């Protein structure tokens, strides 16, 4: 039975054809590549050391530049004449100001450093150190204009550090800048992390500064060799030495720091750096040529059998992302992609059918939600109306009871016509007028005004969209206010944009309360919050889109200003 050459088997075969020649060429190249190109290794290592050392010297030069600029600070003159200041408070302020400037000067360097400013004439100074003995620090034999490596003490702990002084003309001030050997050690740690190097700083007569994971036995052997060769840091520039340590040959490279007068040393085992270069170059190019030719053949195979079908799949998926669920794929080759294309077509067909079903279901759900929201408003108004009738009956206000009963019957005659969930704005305003008349009979301490343009009265809006807003204005704005109040409902139209504004001079709401109410309008309704405003806001969004809704703000009259806004998409461009 013949073996079916699937894409996977073709890939495996091509990999074998690719690996076997490379393996043979590598074995032959490894046998002939035994000579070392010492100069290339040496130049590469010396350049690497010079680059790393230059980075350190740049940091040191930044500290020197900072020390040179400190004397130009205006506040330094105040330190020189600090004894002339009448109060200790002024002296403390001067020193604190200098300390802040010293810290800012040191912050420009990524090395931990310390600055000290000493005014000989005043016999005082300022330092970023924890403590300072200015007399000892700035004694004549202690001042050095070149970087000096010395041992000092911080909190009783011996510390090795580099120090340098800048003496301004006439010994007006002396600036000392210092940094500990730990900065050099941190730099060496970073160098070692990036490769197999094991660098250290060397100076005759001083203990070397090594990285924290250095092979101390090997490093001491290198130091002994350099001491025996009498490599002088004062005269050395750069060089390379070869030495045998612990039975292995090492190449030692060193570069002198002109700034610190120390030498950066690195040693590497030669076997790690040997590589076949000259004799294997032709074989290398031949291998690359063969690899290139085979790669082209392999790429063509992948393109024909993998890339093209995958591109078709991607094109089909992108069409589905754009909503084109009628897309179908075809594949003339008989391989695994044929099955994928077949399943993709089935999936696209099923998704297309599901989308149609979901769309229809969403329309039914949307209609049901609108009816549910409207049904929540009807009892809300009924409870308030019945409570009013009860109150008026107890007070034997026959006229008010009759008015409420008549208006309530008109209201339910209006709302029980469920065959149409919309009404004209004029019908909604008439309902609100009846409601406000009833409330005015009850309270007898507010006026109301309806001012809506005639060209808006025929606009189609959801039923009971305005009455809950007016009800909130009465119950929560005007009723708690003991003085005479007013309520005004106005309308505005700008092109296809419509606005109904309900404004009162009631008690209003604080900014915090308003913000909480705005948040509630866009959150799911719970059992603890009212539903009037929320229902109006959500119904406007359902009917006119997400840009519609309810907005609230303080009224210039002291109460609340509620705006219902929506865009009439069916009549964009405004009325004719």
C-alpha positions, 0 to 999 in steps of 0.5 A: 500500500503506498504511503500517503505523502501528507504535509507533515511527512513532506516536512520531515523528509525535507528536514532530513535532507536539510540536516544530513548535509549540514551535519557532514559539513560540520564534522569535516569543518570541525576537524580542519578548524584547529588554528586560532586567529589570535589577533582577531580575538585580541582586538575584539577583546581589547575593543570590548574592554575599552568600550566598557572602561569608557562607560565607567570613565564617562560616569566618573567625568560626570561626577567631576563636572558636577564638582566643578559646577557646584562652586557656581551656585549662588548659595555657595557665597552665602556659605562663605559668609555664613558667619555674617548671618544674624540667626541660626535659622538662616544658617540652617536654611543655607546649609539645607539648600546646599545639601539639596543641590549636592544631592541633585548634582549626584543624582545625575550619575547612576553611581552612588556618590557623596559630595562635600563642600568646605569653606576654609574661611568660614571653617564650616562645610556641608556634606551628603555623608552621614557625618564628616570631620572637616578638619581631617578631610580637608587637611593640606596633606589630604587634598588631592586633585587626582582620583585617589583610592583610600580607606575610610570608615562609615558607621565604624565599617571600613570602606574603600572609596575613590576621592577627588578634590576641586579647589576653587581660586584663592581656596574660596571653597573646596569640593570633595566628590567620592564614590565607593569601590562597590560602584566599580564592583557593580559594573563588573558584575554587570559585565560578567552577567553579559558573557563569560568574562571575569574582569577586575580592576588592578593597581600595583600595591592595591588589592584588586577590585573584583566582581562578586562572583569572581574566581579568586584563585584564578584572579590572584594568579593573574595578579601575581603574573602582572606583578611579576611582569611589572605592569605599571598603571602609570605607564601602561596603556593597553596590551595582551599577555598569555599565561598558563594557569591551572593547566590551561592557557589564558589570554590576559587583556588590559586597558588603562583608565586615564581618569582613575589611573587603574587598569581594567583586566580581563582573562579568558580561556583560549579554548572558549575563543577558538573557532575555525575561520580561514580553512572552513570559509569556502565550506561555510559558503558552500553550506550556505549555498546548499541551505539557501537552495534547499530553503527555496525549495522548502519555501515553495513547498510550504507556500503551495501546500500550507501558505495558500490554504492558510491564506484562504482560511484567514480571508474567510475568517476576516470576511466573517469578522466583517459580518459576511457569514455567507462566505464559503471556501473551496480547495482543489487539493486532497489533503488535511485542508480539504477537511478544514475547509469543509468544516469551515463551510459547515461552521459558517452556515451554522453561524449564519443561521444562528445569527439570524435566529439571535437577531430575531430573538433580540427583536422579540426580547427588546419589544418584551423589555419595553413592555415590561419597563412601561408596566413598571411605571403604571403601578408607580403612578397608581400608588401615588394617585391612590394615596392622594385620593385617600388623603383627599377623602380623609380631608373631605376634599370632594372637588379634588377627589373628583378631579383625581378620579377623572384624571386617573381614569383618563390616564389608564384609558391612555396607558391601557392601549397596549396595541401601540407603545408610542404616542405623540409628544402632544398626547404626553404633554396633555397627560402631564398637564392633567397630572400637574393640575391634580398635584397643584390642587393637592399642594396649592403652592406652586405654578407650572408652565408648558412651553413646547414648540408646535413643530415638536407636538407630532413627534413619536415618543414612548408612552409615559416618558415625561410624566415620571420626570414631572412626578419626581420634580413635584415629590422630591423637589417642590413638596419638601420646599416650604416656599412657593415653587414653580415648574417649567417644561420646555422643548428645543429642536435643532435639526434632528436633535430634540430636547425636553427640559423639566426645570424647578426651583425645589430643594435640588440635589448636591453634586455628590447625590447627582453623580450617584444618580447619574451612575445608577441610570446606567447600572442594572436596576435593583430592588433597593432603588427607584425605577422612574428615572431609570426606566425613562433613561433606558426606554429612550436608549432602547427607542432612539439608540445609545446616544439618547437618554436623561441628563441632570444638572443643578437648575439656575433657580436652585432646584433640578434641571432634567433634560430628555434628549434624543435624535429623530433618525427617521426625520434627520434634517429637521421638520419640513 
